[in-house]
């Protein structure tokens, strides 16, 4: 996943949480299948655009939450 720089909580904190939980964070959006947080770049139909709440809820619930509840408008 790629975490957008304008994310809230801050990108660095979300990256740290994802890595601590065994996830992978991509350095570039072109290399990711998930983009977390506000993203203003070119949007692709094959990429999921999710709110930061998805990361936090997935961690607190100890499971990957359903994407449908966290979709960002495209």
PLY file of the C-alpha trace (Angstrom):
ply
format ascii 1.0
element vertex 74
property float x
property float y
property float z
element edge 73
property int vertex1
property int vertex2
end_header
0.00 0.00 0.00
0.95 3.61 -0.49
0.10 6.11 2.24
-0.52 9.63 0.97
1.65 12.41 2.44
-1.43 14.42 3.51
-2.78 11.56 5.63
-4.13 12.07 9.10
-2.74 10.63 11.35
0.59 11.62 9.81
2.07 9.37 7.11
5.10 8.45 9.24
2.90 7.19 12.09
0.64 5.17 9.77
3.67 3.65 8.04
5.11 2.66 11.40
1.85 0.99 12.43
1.54 -0.90 9.15
5.12 -2.14 9.31
4.77 -3.19 12.98
1.72 -5.25 12.02
3.51 -7.02 9.16
2.22 -4.92 6.27
4.21 -3.41 3.43
4.36 0.26 2.50
5.28 1.25 -1.03
7.51 4.29 -1.61
5.52 5.21 -4.74
1.81 5.04 -5.62
2.59 3.40 -8.97
3.87 0.32 -7.11
0.82 -0.10 -4.85
-2.59 -1.73 -5.18
-3.99 0.26 -2.23
-3.70 3.99 -1.68
-4.50 5.27 1.79
-5.59 8.84 2.46
-6.19 11.86 0.24
-4.60 11.33 -3.17
-4.63 13.94 -5.92
-2.67 12.06 -8.57
-3.96 10.15 -11.59
-6.49 7.57 -10.37
-6.48 4.03 -11.73
-9.50 1.72 -11.86
-7.44 -1.24 -10.58
-6.35 0.55 -7.37
-8.39 0.77 -4.18
-8.49 4.26 -2.61
-9.24 3.93 1.11
-9.47 6.22 4.12
-6.89 6.12 6.87
-9.62 4.76 9.16
-9.37 1.44 7.27
-5.79 0.98 8.50
-6.69 1.89 12.08
-9.83 -0.27 12.17
-8.04 -3.26 10.59
-5.35 -3.05 13.26
-7.75 -2.68 16.19
-10.00 -5.49 14.92
-7.03 -7.80 14.17
-8.32 -8.49 10.67
-8.42 -6.85 7.26
-11.66 -4.88 7.17
-13.96 -4.83 4.15
-12.81 -2.21 1.63
-16.39 -1.19 0.78
-16.87 0.60 4.09
-13.78 2.77 3.61
-13.77 3.76 -0.08
-12.75 7.33 -0.87
-14.69 9.07 -3.61
-12.88 8.91 -6.91
0 1
1 2
2 3
3 4
4 5
5 6
6 7
7 8
8 9
9 10
10 11
11 12
12 13
13 14
14 15
15 16
16 17
17 18
18 19
19 20
20 21
21 22
22 23
23 24
24 25
25 26
26 27
27 28
28 29
29 30
30 31
31 32
32 33
33 34
34 35
35 36
36 37
37 38
38 39
39 40
40 41
41 42
42 43
43 44
44 45
45 46
46 47
47 48
48 49
49 50
50 51
51 52
52 53
53 54
54 55
55 56
56 57
57 58
58 59
59 60
60 61
61 62
62 63
63 64
64 65
65 66
66 67
67 68
68 69
69 70
70 71
71 72
72 73
